[in-house]
Amino acid sequence: MGRLYNKKDNVKFENLSDRSEKDKVWDTQRKYCDLVSELYFQSVEFERYFERMEDCSGRLEFNQLLDRETGEIKIKLTNAHFCRVRHCPVCQWRKSLMWKAKFYKALPEIESEYKSARWMFLTLTVENCEITDLKNTLANMNKAFKKLIKRKHFLKYNLGFVKTTEITKPKTKKDSNKAHPHFHILLMMKSTYFKDGYLKTEDWAEIWRDCLGVSYTPITDIRKVRTKLTGEANRSALADAVAETLKYAVKPADMTRDREWFHELTRQVFKLRFVSTGGVLKDLFKEDASEEDLLLLSEEEETDKELGSLYFNWYKTKSKYRRKVDK
């Protein structure tokens, strides 16, 4: 067990990252949270977000569980406070895990009812827009997508979809005041699509161009979700793919590159919905999440023996979750 000894305070600490390998990610996400909240602190307009994020996940309560078969002691999150600020990296991360869990839970029933269904990923883009025109651009993109899903070909071969919006910041200097919005879409297709309705990437691009009503051909990507696994392993692979697709609306690295860009982004996307579903996948995901949702508490009865709670606090100057331990 990795422990740190603080001579000045005569106190020993244990890091969460030393206690649990799988929980190392908490340090990374909470550090991003500090960086983003600092940007909000620099504007009176967004000070309320800063205050909420400062209190986010500051103290984590874990239950210690003894595996009766292996004798291994593991820890499981049971309580924490989440700010639920839209661009909080911690809350975005927890929400993606929540969606992954919900998808994994729903998959057996979906697969049982639609045994021959195939899964695909579709990415739809537009040209970079001025960050100040992002709201209008997203509105036009959503109108175009509604046209796309009403097309005869889509209605004939699609069983359901999950669409999410991602916004990235272009890296070139000339585009420093622009944004690159795009859609990531998980498509659940009928098997007949690959027999008599298959569309190449350029076909999807042409359809998307027509729905957008633009003169240029937008960059489009379509690919199969390839997995040769079966049963539970297959569901896990699909759930991982979904979690990756829904991971971030805006990556923390893009948020922290330019304060003014990020502040304008916050204004532009205020109260906009970034996740939508349709067909047999309708209502599978909800964009709003409660604190309990973000804890990812299992509904299944715990079979491992409970050994009591551990509490880890966020130490900002150390960028680590730690707890004081007996000497």
SERO-4910 file (N, C-alpha, C, O; in steps of 0.05 Angstrom, whole numbers):
BEGIN
 pado doro    nc1    nc2    nc3   cac1   cac2   cac3    cc1    cc2    cc3    oc1    oc2    oc3
  Met    A     17    -24      0      0      0      0     18     25      0     35     28     18
  Gly    A     14     43    -20     31     66    -22     22     88     -2     -1     97     -3
  Arg    A     40     97     15     33    118     34     54    140     33     77    135     27
  Leu    A     45    164     39     63    187     40     65    197     68     44    198     82
  Tyr    A     89    204     77     93    214    104     99    244    103    118    252     91
  Asn    A     83    259    117     86    288    118    100    296    144     87    296    165
  Lys    A    126    302    143    141    308    167    131    333    181    130    334    206
  Lys    A    123    353    165    115    378    177     91    375    195     90    385    217
  Asp    A     71    360    186     47    356    202     47    330    218     28    325    232
  Asn    A     68    315    214     69    289    228     45    272    222     33    259    239
  Val    A     37    272    196     13    258    187     20    240    163     36    248    146
  Lys    A      8    217    163     12    199    140    -13    201    122    -35    204    131
  Phe    A     -8    199     96    -30    200     76    -28    175     58     -7    164     53
  Glu    A    -52    167     49    -54    146     29    -67    159      4    -88    172      7
  Asn    A    -55    155    -19    -67    165    -44    -88    145    -54    -84    121    -53
  Leu    A   -110    156    -65   -130    139    -78   -118    123   -101   -124    100   -104
  Ser    A   -100    135   -116    -87    122   -138    -70     98   -130    -66     79   -145
  Asp    A    -60     99   -105    -44     76    -94    -63     54    -84    -56     30    -86
  Arg    A    -85     62    -73   -104     43    -63   -118     27    -85   -123      3    -82
  Ser    A   -126     41   -107   -142     28   -128   -133     37   -155   -135     60   -162
  Glu    A   -122     18   -171   -112     24   -198   -134     36   -215   -130     55   -230
  Lys    A   -158     24   -214   -180     33   -231   -190     61   -225   -203     74   -241
  Asp    A   -184     70   -200   -193     97   -192   -172    119   -196   -176    141   -187
  Lys    A   -150    112   -209   -130    133   -215   -141    156   -231   -133    179   -229
  Val    A   -161    149   -248   -172    168   -266   -185    192   -251   -188    213   -262
  Trp    A   -193    187   -226   -205    209   -211   -186    233   -209   -195    256   -211
  Asp    A   -160    228   -205   -141    250   -203   -140    266   -229   -140    291   -228
  Thr    A   -140    252   -251   -139    266   -277   -164    283   -282   -161    307   -289
  Gln    A   -187    272   -277   -212    286   -283   -216    310   -264   -225    331   -272
  Arg    A   -208    306   -238   -212    328   -219   -192    351   -224   -198    374   -219
  Lys    A   -168    344   -234   -149    365   -242   -160    381   -265   -157    406   -265
  Tyr    A   -171    368   -285   -184    382   -307   -206    400   -296   -210    423   -306
  Cys    A   -221    391   -277   -243    406   -265   -232    433   -253   -244    454   -257
  Asp    A   -209    431   -240   -196    455   -229   -188    475   -251   -192    499   -248
  Leu    A   -177    464   -272   -169    481   -294   -192    496   -308   -190    520   -314
  Val    A   -214    481   -312   -237    493   -324   -251    513   -305   -259    534   -314
  Ser    A   -253    506   -280   -267    524   -261   -251    550   -258   -263    571   -254
  Glu    A   -225    548   -261   -208    573   -259   -215    592   -282   -215    616   -278
  Leu    A   -221    581   -305   -229    598   -328   -256    612   -322   -260    635   -329
  Tyr    A   -274    598   -309   -300    610   -302   -296    631   -280   -311    651   -279
  Phe    A   -277    627   -262   -271    646   -240   -263    673   -251   -267    693   -239
  Gln    A   -251    673   -275   -240    697   -287   -261    715   -300   -255    735   -312
  Ser    A   -287    707   -297   -309    724   -308   -332    724   -288   -341    703   -279
  Val    A   -341    748   -282   -364    751   -264   -388    737   -275   -404    726   -260
  Glu    A   -391    737   -301   -413    724   -315   -416    695   -308   -438    684   -307
  Phe    A   -393    681   -304   -393    652   -299   -385    644   -271   -378    621   -266
  Glu    A   -385    663   -253   -375    658   -226   -391    636   -212   -380    621   -196
  Arg    A   -417    634   -218   -434    614   -206   -425    586   -214   -426    567   -198
  Tyr    A   -414    583   -239   -404    557   -247   -379    550   -232   -374    527   -223
  Phe    A   -362    570   -228   -337    566   -213   -344    556   -184   -332    537   -175
  Glu    A   -363    569   -171   -370    562   -144   -380    533   -142   -374    519   -124
  Arg    A   -397    526   -162   -407    498   -162   -385    478   -167   -385    457   -154
  Met    A   -368    484   -186   -347    465   -193   -326    462   -170   -314    441   -167
  Glu    A   -322    483   -155   -303    482   -133   -312    461   -112   -295    448    -99
  Asp    A   -338    457   -110   -349    438    -90   -353    410   -102   -361    392    -88
  Cys    A   -348    407   -128   -354    382   -142   -334    360   -133   -309    364   -135
  Ser    A   -344    338   -125   -328    314   -119   -304    319   -101   -283    307   -104
  Gly    A   -307    338    -83   -285    344    -65   -279    322    -44   -257    320    -34
  Arg    A   -299    306    -39   -296    285    -19   -311    260    -30   -334    261    -37
  Leu    A   -296    238    -32   -307    213    -43   -309    193    -21   -290    188     -6
  Glu    A   -332    180    -19   -336    159      1   -337    132    -14   -353    128    -33
  Phe    A   -320    114     -6   -319     87    -18   -326     66      3   -319     69     27
  Asn    A   -340     45     -6   -345     23     12   -323      2      6   -317     -5    -17
  Gln    A   -312     -9     28   -292    -31     25   -307    -57     23   -325    -63     39
  Leu    A   -301    -73      3   -315    -99     -1   -295   -121     -2   -274   -120    -16
  Leu    A   -301   -143     12   -284   -166     13   -295   -187     -6   -318   -197     -2
  Asp    A   -280   -195    -26   -288   -216    -44   -286   -243    -29   -264   -251    -21
  Arg    A   -309   -256    -25   -309   -280     -8   -294   -303    -21   -284   -321     -7
  Glu    A   -291   -302    -47   -278   -324    -61   -247   -320    -62   -232   -338    -58
  Thr    A   -239   -295    -69   -210   -290    -73   -196   -278    -48   -172   -279    -46
  Gly    A   -212   -267    -30   -201   -253     -7   -191   -225    -13   -180   -212      4
  Glu    A   -195   -216    -38   -186   -190    -46   -205   -168    -35   -229   -172    -34
  Ile    A   -193   -146    -26   -209   -123    -16   -209   -102    -38   -188    -92    -47
  Lys    A   -233    -95    -47   -236    -74    -68   -252    -52    -56   -265    -55    -35
  Ile    A   -253    -29    -70   -269     -7    -61   -288      2    -82   -283     -1   -106
  Lys    A   -311     12    -74   -332     20    -92   -344     46    -83   -351     50    -59
  Leu    A   -346     65   -101   -357     92    -94   -386     89    -85   -403     76    -98
  Thr    A   -392    102    -63   -420    101    -52   -432    129    -48   -456    132    -46
  Asn    A   -414    149    -46   -425    176    -41   -406    198    -50   -381    196    -46
  Ala    A   -416    219    -63   -401    242    -71   -420    263    -80   -443    258    -87
  His    A   -411    288    -79   -427    310    -89   -417    318   -117   -393    322   -121
  Phe    A   -436    320   -136   -429    328   -163   -443    355   -170   -466    358   -164
  Cys    A   -428    373   -183   -439    399   -189   -458    400   -212   -476    416   -213
  Arg    A   -455    381   -231   -472    379   -255   -471    404   -273   -490    410   -287
  Val    A   -449    419   -271   -444    440   -291   -439    427   -318   -424    407   -319
  Arg    A   -450    437   -339   -449    424   -365   -420    417   -373   -416    395   -383
  His    A   -401    435   -370   -374    430   -380   -355    421   -358   -331    422   -362
  Cys    A   -366    412   -336   -348    400   -315   -337    374   -324   -352    355   -330
  Pro    A   -311    371   -326   -299    346   -336   -306    322   -319   -310    300   -330
  Val    A   -308    325   -293   -315    303   -275   -343    294   -282   -348    270   -285
  Cys    A   -362    312   -284   -390    305   -289   -394    294   -317   -410    276   -321
  Gln    A   -379    305   -337   -380    294   -364   -371    265   -364   -383    247   -376
  Trp    A   -349    260   -350   -338    233   -348   -357    213   -335   -362    191   -345
  Arg    A   -369    222   -312   -387    204   -298   -412    199   -315   -424    177   -314
  Lys    A   -421    219   -329   -445    216   -346   -439    196   -369   -457    180   -375
  Ser    A   -415    196   -380   -409    177   -401   -408    148   -390   -417    130   -403
  Leu    A   -399    145   -365   -399    119   -352   -428    110   -347   -435     87   -349
  Met    A   -445    129   -339   -473    123   -334   -487    113   -360   -501     94   -359
  Trp    A   -481    127   -382   -493    119   -408   -483     91   -416   -498     75   -426
  Lys    A   -457     86   -411   -446     60   -418   -460     38   -402   -467     17   -413
  Ala    A   -465     43   -376   -478     23   -359   -507     18   -368   -516     -4   -369
  Lys    A   -521     40   -375   -548     37   -384   -550     22   -410   -568      5   -414
  Phe    A   -532     28   -429   -531     14   -454   -525    -16   -451   -538    -33   -463
  Tyr    A   -506    -22   -434   -498    -49   -428   -522    -65   -416   -527    -88   -423
  Lys    A   -537    -52   -399   -560    -65   -386   -583    -70   -406   -597    -90   -404
  Ala    A   -586    -51   -425   -608    -53   -444   -602    -72   -467   -620    -82   -480
  Leu    A   -576    -77   -473   -568    -92   -497   -580   -120   -498   -589   -128   -520
  Pro    A   -580   -136   -477   -590   -164   -479   -619   -165   -491   -625   -181   -508
  Glu    A   -636   -147   -481   -664   -146   -491   -664   -137   -520   -680   -148   -536
  Ile    A   -648   -117   -527   -647   -107   -555   -637   -129   -573   -648   -134   -595
  Glu    A   -615   -143   -565   -604   -164   -582   -623   -188   -585   -623   -201   -605
  Ser    A   -638   -193   -564   -657   -216   -564   -679   -210   -584   -688   -228   -598
  Glu    A   -688   -185   -585   -711   -178   -603   -702   -173   -631   -717   -177   -650
  Tyr    A   -677   -164   -635   -666   -157   -661   -640   -172   -666   -619   -159   -667
  Lys    A   -642   -198   -668   -618   -215   -670   -600   -209   -693   -575   -212   -691
  Ser    A   -611   -200   -716   -595   -196   -740   -585   -167   -743   -573   -160   -763
  Ala    A   -591   -150   -724   -584   -122   -726   -554   -118   -727   -539   -133   -715
  Arg    A   -545    -98   -742   -517    -91   -745   -513    -62   -735   -531    -45   -737
  Trp    A   -489    -57   -725   -483    -31   -713   -463    -16   -730   -443    -28   -740
  Met    A   -467     10   -733   -449     27   -749   -445     54   -735   -462     63   -720
  Phe    A   -422     66   -741   -417     93   -731   -416    112   -755   -403    107   -775
  Leu    A   -431    134   -752   -433    154   -773   -423    181   -761   -433    189   -740
  Thr    A   -405    194   -775   -396    221   -767   -404    241   -788   -397    237   -811
  Leu    A   -418    261   -780   -427    282   -799   -415    309   -790   -418    317   -767
  Thr    A   -403    323   -809   -390    348   -802   -400    371   -820   -415    367   -839
  Val    A   -392    395   -813   -396    418   -830   -369    434   -829   -351    428   -814
  Glu    A   -368    454   -846   -344    471   -846   -342    486   -819   -363    491   -807
  Asn    A   -318    493   -812   -315    509   -787   -332    534   -788   -334    547   -809
  Cys    A   -343    541   -765   -359    565   -763   -346    584   -742   -331    575   -726
  Glu    A   -353    609   -744   -345    628   -723   -357    619   -696   -380    611   -696
  Ile    A   -341    621   -675   -351    612   -649   -376    628   -642   -394    618   -627
  Thr    A   -378    653   -651   -402    670   -645   -426    661   -661   -449    671   -656
  Asp    A   -423    644   -681   -445    634   -697   -451    605   -692   -465    592   -707
  Leu    A   -440    594   -670   -442    566   -665   -471    557   -660   -480    536   -670
  Lys    A   -486    573   -645   -514    566   -639   -530    563   -665   -546    544   -668
  Asn    A   -527    582   -683   -542    581   -708   -533    557   -725   -550    544   -738
  Thr    A   -507    552   -725   -497    529   -741   -508    503   -730   -516    486   -746
  Leu    A   -509    500   -704   -520    475   -692   -549    472   -698   -559    450   -703
  Ala    A   -564    495   -699   -592    494   -705   -596    484   -734   -614    468   -739
  Asn    A   -580    494   -752   -581    485   -780   -574    456   -783   -586    441   -799
  Met    A   -554    447   -768   -545    419   -769   -568    401   -759   -572    379   -771
  Asn    A   -581    409   -738   -603    392   -727   -627    391   -746   -640    370   -748
  Lys    A   -632    413   -759   -654    413   -780   -647    394   -802   -664    379   -812
  Ala    A   -621    395   -810   -612    377   -832   -614    348   -824   -621    331   -840
  Phe    A   -607    342   -799   -608    314   -790   -637    304   -789   -642    281   -795
  Lys    A   -655    321   -781   -684    313   -781   -693    306   -809   -709    288   -813
  Lys    A   -683    321   -829   -689    314   -857   -677    287   -865   -690    271   -878
  Leu    A   -653    282   -856   -639    257   -863   -654    233   -852   -658    213   -867
  Ile    A   -663    234   -827   -676    210   -815   -705    206   -825   -717    186   -819
  Lys    A   -715    226   -841   -742    223   -852   -740    212   -881   -761    208   -894
  Arg    A   -716    209   -891   -713    199   -919   -721    170   -920   -719    155   -901
  Lys    A   -732    162   -943   -742    135   -947   -721    113   -941   -727     93   -928
  His    A   -697    118   -951   -676     98   -947   -670     95   -918   -666     72   -909
  Phe    A   -668    116   -903   -662    114   -874   -685    100   -860   -679     82   -843
  Leu    A   -709    107   -865   -732     95   -852   -734     65   -859   -744     49   -842
  Lys    A   -725     58   -883   -727     30   -891   -707     12   -877   -713    -11   -870
  Tyr    A   -683     22   -872   -661      5   -862   -653     10   -833   -638     -6   -821
  Asn    A   -661     32   -822   -652     39   -795   -672     29   -774   -696     32   -777
  Leu    A   -661     18   -752   -678      9   -730   -677     29   -707   -697     32   -692
  Gly    A   -655     43   -704   -652     62   -682   -626     77   -684   -608     68   -698
  Phe    A   -624     98   -669   -598    114   -669   -594    128   -643   -613    134   -628
  Val    A   -569    134   -637   -561    152   -615   -543    173   -627   -522    166   -638
  Lys    A   -551    198   -625   -535    220   -637   -524    238   -615   -539    246   -597
  Thr    A   -499    244   -616   -487    263   -597   -472    285   -613   -462    280   -635
  Thr    A   -470    308   -601   -456    331   -613   -429    335   -599   -427    334   -575
  Glu    A   -409    338   -615   -382    345   -605   -373    371   -618   -378    376   -641
  Ile    A   -359    388   -602   -348    413   -613   -319    413   -606   -311    411   -583
  Thr    A   -302    416   -627   -273    418   -623   -263    446   -631   -276    460   -647
  Lys    A   -240    453   -621   -228    479   -628   -206    474   -649   -188    459   -643
  Pro    A   -209    486   -672   -188    482   -693   -161    490   -682   -158    509   -666
  Lys    A   -140    476   -692   -113    481   -681    -98    503   -697    -78    513   -687
  Thr    A   -107    509   -721    -93    529   -736    -98    558   -726   -120    564   -717
  Lys    A    -78    575   -729    -81    602   -719   -103    618   -733   -117    634   -721
  Lys    A   -105    613   -759   -125    628   -775   -154    621   -767   -173    636   -772
  Asp    A   -157    597   -754   -183    589   -745   -187    591   -715   -204    577   -704
  Ser    A   -171    607   -702   -170    608   -673   -197    618   -661   -203    612   -638
  Asn    A   -212    633   -677   -238    642   -667   -262    626   -678   -285    635   -678
  Lys    A   -255    602   -688   -276    585   -700   -280    560   -683   -265    554   -665
  Ala    A   -301    546   -690   -308    520   -677   -314    500   -699   -322    506   -721
  His    A   -310    474   -692   -316    453   -710   -337    434   -698   -330    415   -683
  Pro    A   -362    440   -703   -383    423   -692   -388    398   -710   -387    401   -735
  His    A   -393    376   -698   -399    352   -714   -416    332   -698   -417    334   -673
  Phe    A   -430    315   -712   -446    294   -699   -433    267   -699   -421    260   -720
  His    A   -434    253   -677   -427    225   -676   -453    209   -672   -468    215   -654
  Ile    A   -457    190   -690   -483    175   -689   -478    145   -689   -464    135   -707
  Leu    A   -490    132   -670   -490    103   -670   -515     94   -683   -537    101   -675
  Leu    A   -512     79   -705   -535     70   -721   -540     40   -716   -521     24   -717
  Met    A   -564     33   -711   -572      5   -709   -587     -2   -735   -610      8   -739
  Met    A   -575    -18   -752   -586    -22   -779   -596    -51   -782   -587    -70   -769
  Lys    A   -616    -54   -800   -625    -80   -807   -603    -94   -823   -588    -81   -837
  Ser    A   -602   -120   -822   -582   -135   -837   -585   -132   -867   -566   -135   -882
  Thr    A   -610   -127   -876   -615   -124   -904   -601    -99   -916   -598    -97   -940
  Tyr    A   -593    -80   -899   -579    -57   -908   -554    -65   -923   -547    -52   -943
  Phe    A   -540    -85   -914   -515    -94   -926   -519   -111   -951   -500   -116   -966
  Lys    A   -544   -120   -955   -550   -136   -979   -560   -119  -1002   -551   -123  -1025
  Asp    A   -579   -102   -996   -590    -87  -1019   -594    -57  -1014   -606    -43  -1031
  Gly    A   -583    -47   -992   -586    -18   -987   -560     -4   -979   -561     19   -969
  Tyr    A   -538    -17   -983   -512     -7   -973   -504     20   -987   -506     22  -1011
  Leu    A   -495     39   -971   -486     64   -981   -457     68   -975   -448     62   -953
  Lys    A   -442     77   -995   -413     83   -990   -411    110   -976   -430    125   -973
  Thr    A   -387    116   -967   -382    141   -952   -390    165   -969   -403    184   -959
  Glu    A   -383    164   -995   -390    187  -1012   -420    190  -1016   -430    212  -1020
  Asp    A   -435    168  -1014   -464    169  -1015   -476    183   -991   -494    200   -993
  Trp    A   -466    176   -967   -474    189   -943   -467    219   -944   -483    236   -935
  Ala    A   -444    225   -954   -435    253   -956   -454    270   -974   -461    293   -968
  Glu    A   -462    257   -996   -480    271  -1015   -508    276  -1002   -520    297  -1005
  Ile    A   -517    256   -988   -543    258   -974   -542    281   -953   -560    297   -951
  Trp    A   -520    281   -938   -517    301   -917   -514    329   -929   -525    348   -918
  Arg    A   -500    331   -951   -497    357   -965   -524    367   -974   -530    391   -971
  Asp    A   -540    349   -985   -567    357   -995   -585    365   -972   -600    385   -974
  Cys    A   -584    351   -949   -600    359   -926   -591    385   -914   -608    401   -905
  Leu    A   -565    391   -915   -555    416   -905   -561    439   -923   -564    462   -915
  Gly    A   -563    433   -949   -568    454   -969   -544    471   -974   -546    495   -978
  Val    A   -520    458   -974   -495    473   -979   -483    465  -1006   -490    444  -1017
  Ser    A   -465    481  -1016   -452    476  -1042   -428    458  -1040   -420    445  -1059
  Tyr    A   -415    458  -1016   -391    441  -1013   -399    413  -1003   -421    408   -994
  Thr    A   -380    394  -1006   -385    367   -997   -373    364   -969   -349    364   -966
  Pro    A   -390    361   -948   -380    359   -921   -365    333   -916   -373    312   -927
  Ile    A   -345    333   -899   -331    309   -892   -349    291   -876   -362    299   -856
  Thr    A   -351    266   -885   -369    246   -872   -354    220   -869   -337    213   -886
  Asp    A   -360    206   -848   -347    180   -844   -368    159   -835   -384    165   -817
  Ile    A   -367    136   -847   -385    114   -839   -369     89   -836   -354     82   -854
  Arg    A   -373     74   -815   -358     49   -811   -374     30   -794   -390     38   -777
  Lys    A   -369      4   -798   -381    -16   -781   -368    -16   -753   -345    -11   -750
  Val    A   -385    -23   -733   -374    -29   -707   -366    -58   -708   -383    -76   -706
  Arg    A   -340    -63   -711   -330    -90   -716   -324   -104   -689   -307    -94   -674
  Thr    A   -338   -125   -684   -331   -142   -661   -338   -171   -668   -361   -177   -677
  Lys    A   -319   -189   -665   -323   -217   -670   -331   -232   -644   -333   -257   -644
  Leu    A   -335   -216   -623   -341   -228   -597   -371   -235   -597   -387   -225   -613
  Thr    A   -379   -252   -578   -407   -259   -575   -415   -256   -546   -399   -253   -528
  Gly    A   -442   -256   -542   -453   -255   -515   -444   -231   -499   -444   -209   -509
  Glu    A   -436   -236   -474   -429   -214   -456   -405   -199   -465   -404   -174   -462
  Ala    A   -385   -213   -477   -361   -199   -487   -369   -180   -510   -357   -158   -512
  Asn    A   -388   -188   -527   -397   -170   -548   -411   -146   -537   -406   -123   -547
  Arg    A   -428   -150   -518   -442   -127   -506   -423   -108   -493   -426    -83   -494
  Ser    A   -402   -119   -480   -382   -101   -467   -368    -85   -488   -362    -61   -483
  Ala    A   -361    -97   -511   -346    -83   -532   -364    -61   -544   -354    -39   -549
  Leu    A   -389    -66   -548   -408    -46   -558   -412    -23   -538   -413      0   -546
  Ala    A   -414    -31   -513   -417    -10   -492   -393      8   -490   -395     32   -486
  Asp    A   -369     -4   -494   -344     12   -494   -344     32   -517   -336     55   -514
  Ala    A   -354     22   -540   -355     39   -564   -374     62   -560   -368     85   -568
  Val    A   -397     57   -548   -416     78   -542   -405     98   -523   -408    122   -527
  Ala    A   -392     88   -502   -380    107   -482   -360    125   -494   -358    149   -487
  Glu    A   -344    115   -513   -324    131   -526   -337    152   -543   -327    175   -545
  Thr    A   -359    145   -557   -373    164   -574   -385    186   -558   -385    209   -567
  Leu    A   -396    180   -535   -410    199   -518   -393    212   -497   -403    227   -480
  Lys    A   -367    208   -499   -349    215   -477   -349    245   -470   -354    253   -448
  Tyr    A   -344    262   -490   -342    290   -485   -357    306   -507   -355    300   -530
  Ala    A   -373    326   -498   -384    345   -517   -362    364   -526   -361    372   -549
  Val    A   -345    371   -507   -322    387   -512   -299    376   -495   -302    373   -471
  Lys    A   -277    370   -508   -254    358   -493   -242    379   -474   -240    403   -481
  Pro    A   -234    371   -450   -222    390   -431   -198    405   -443   -194    428   -437
  Ala    A   -182    391   -459   -159    404   -471   -167    427   -489   -153    447   -490
  Asp    A   -190    425   -502   -200    447   -519   -211    470   -502   -208    493   -508
  Met    A   -224    463   -480   -236    483   -462   -214    501   -451   -218    526   -448
  Thr    A   -191    490   -444   -171    505   -430   -150    519   -448   -132    532   -438
  Arg    A   -153    516   -474   -133    528   -492   -137    558   -496   -118    573   -500
  Asp    A   -162    567   -493   -168    596   -499   -192    604   -482   -214    595   -486
  Arg    A   -187    622   -463   -208    630   -444   -232    643   -458   -255    635   -454
  Glu    A   -226    662   -476   -248    677   -489   -264    658   -507   -289    660   -509
  Trp    A   -250    640   -521   -264    620   -538   -283    603   -520   -306    598   -528
  Phe    A   -273    594   -498   -289    577   -480   -312    591   -468   -334    580   -466
  His    A   -309    616   -461   -331    632   -450   -353    636   -471   -376    633   -464
  Glu    A   -345    641   -495   -365    645   -517   -378    618   -523   -403    618   -528
  Leu    A   -364    597   -522   -376    570   -526   -397    565   -505   -419    556   -511
  Thr    A   -392    572   -480   -411    568   -458   -437    584   -464   -459    574   -459
  Arg    A   -434    608   -474   -457    625   -481   -473    612   -504   -498    610   -503
  Gln    A   -459    603   -524   -471    593   -549   -487    567   -544   -508    564   -557
  Val    A   -478    550   -527   -491    524   -524   -509    523   -499   -520    501   -492
  Phe    A   -514    545   -486   -530    546   -462   -558    534   -467   -572    543   -485
  Lys    A   -565    514   -452   -590    500   -453   -595    484   -479   -618    475   -483
  Leu    A   -575    481   -495   -579    464   -519   -576    435   -512   -561    427   -494
  Arg    A   -591    418   -526   -590    389   -522   -569    377   -541   -568    383   -564
  Phe    A   -551    361   -530   -529    350   -546   -532    320   -550   -516    308   -565
  Val    A   -553    307   -539   -557    279   -543   -586    274   -552   -604    285   -539
  Ser    A   -590    259   -573   -617    251   -581   -617    222   -590   -597    211   -599
  Thr    A   -640    210   -588   -644    182   -595   -669    178   -612   -686    196   -612
  Gly    A   -670    156   -626   -693    150   -642   -697    121   -647   -679    105   -641
  Gly    A   -720    114   -657   -726     85   -663   -727     69   -638   -737     78   -617
  Val    A   -717     44   -639   -719     26   -616   -699     35   -594   -701     24   -572
  Leu    A   -682     54   -599   -663     64   -579   -673     90   -567   -659    103   -551
  Lys    A   -697     98   -574   -708    124   -564   -710    123   -533   -719    103   -522
  Asp    A   -703    144   -521   -704    148   -492   -685    130   -477   -686    127   -452
  Leu    A   -666    117   -491   -646    100   -477   -627    117   -460   -619    109   -439
  Phe    A   -621    141   -470   -603    159   -455   -618    185   -449   -634    195   -465
  Lys    A   -613    196   -426   -624    222   -419   -600    241   -413   -581    233   -400
  Glu    A   -603    265   -422   -580    284   -419   -578    294   -390   -556    299   -380
  Asp    A   -601    297   -377   -600    306   -349   -594    282   -331   -605    260   -335
  Ala    A   -578    286   -311   -570    264   -293   -570    274   -264   -561    296   -259
  Ser    A   -581    258   -246   -581    265   -218   -554    257   -206   -538    243   -218
  Glu    A   -550    266   -181   -525    258   -167   -524    228   -163   -503    216   -166
  Glu    A   -547    216   -158   -548    187   -154   -541    173   -180   -527    152   -180
  Asp    A   -550    184   -203   -543    172   -229   -513    171   -232   -502    152   -242
  Leu    A   -500    193   -225   -471    196   -229   -454    179   -210   -430    175   -214
  Leu    A   -467    169   -189   -453    151   -171   -450    123   -183   -433    108   -175
  Leu    A   -468    117   -202   -468     91   -215   -472     68   -195   -458     48   -196
  Leu    A   -491     72   -177   -496     51   -158   -510     27   -171   -528     31   -187
  Ser    A   -501      4   -164   -512    -21   -176   -539    -27   -164   -543    -24   -139
  Glu    A   -558    -37   -180   -584    -45   -170   -583    -74   -160   -602    -83   -147
  Glu    A   -561    -88   -167   -559   -116   -159   -550   -118   -130   -536   -100   -119
  Glu    A   -559   -139   -117   -552   -143    -89   -522   -149    -86   -512   -166   -101
  Glu    A   -509   -135    -68   -480   -139    -64   -475   -165    -50   -485   -170    -28
  Thr    A   -458   -183    -61   -452   -209    -49   -426   -208    -33   -421   -225    -16
  Asp    A   -409   -188    -38   -384   -186    -23   -389   -175      5   -408   -160     10
  Lys    A   -372   -182     23   -374   -173     51   -365   -144     54   -344   -137     44
  Glu    A   -382   -128     67   -375   -100     71   -357    -96     95   -361   -108    116
  Leu    A   -336    -80     91   -316    -76    112   -315    -47    122   -296    -39    136
  Gly    A   -335    -31    116   -335     -4    124   -326     16    103   -319      7     81
  Ser    A   -328     42    109   -323     62     89   -295     74     91   -282     75    112
  Leu    A   -285     85     68   -261    100     66   -268    127     54   -284    128     36
  Tyr    A   -255    149     63   -261    175     52   -235    187     41   -215    189     55
  Phe    A   -236    196     16   -213    209      3   -221    237     -4   -242    242    -16
  Asn    A   -204    256      4   -209    285     -2   -190    294    -24   -168    284    -28
  Trp    A   -199    314    -39   -183    326    -61   -164    346    -50   -172    366    -37
  Tyr    A   -138    342    -54   -117    361    -46   -108    375    -72    -92    364    -87
  Lys    A   -118    399    -75   -113    414   -100    -83    419   -105    -74    417   -128
  Thr    A    -68    425    -84    -39    431    -88    -24    406    -96     -2    408   -107
  Lys    A    -34    383    -89    -21    358    -96    -33    345   -121    -21    326   -132
  Ser    A    -56    355   -130    -71    343   -152    -76    314   -148    -73    297   -166
  Lys    A    -83    307   -123    -89    279   -116   -111    277    -95   -115    295    -79
  Tyr    A   -126    255    -97   -144    247    -76   -128    232    -55   -114    213    -61
  Arg    A   -131    240    -30   -115    228     -8   -133    225     17   -153    238     20
  Arg    A   -124    208     35   -136    206     61   -115    203     82    -94    192     78
  Lys    A   -121    214    105   -103    211    128   -106    183    139   -128    172    140
  Val    A    -83    171    147    -84    144    157    -70    143    184    -54    161    191
  Asp    A    -76    123    200    -63    120    226    -34    115    223    -25    100    205
  Lys    A    -18    127    240     11    123    239     19     95    249     43     89    249
***
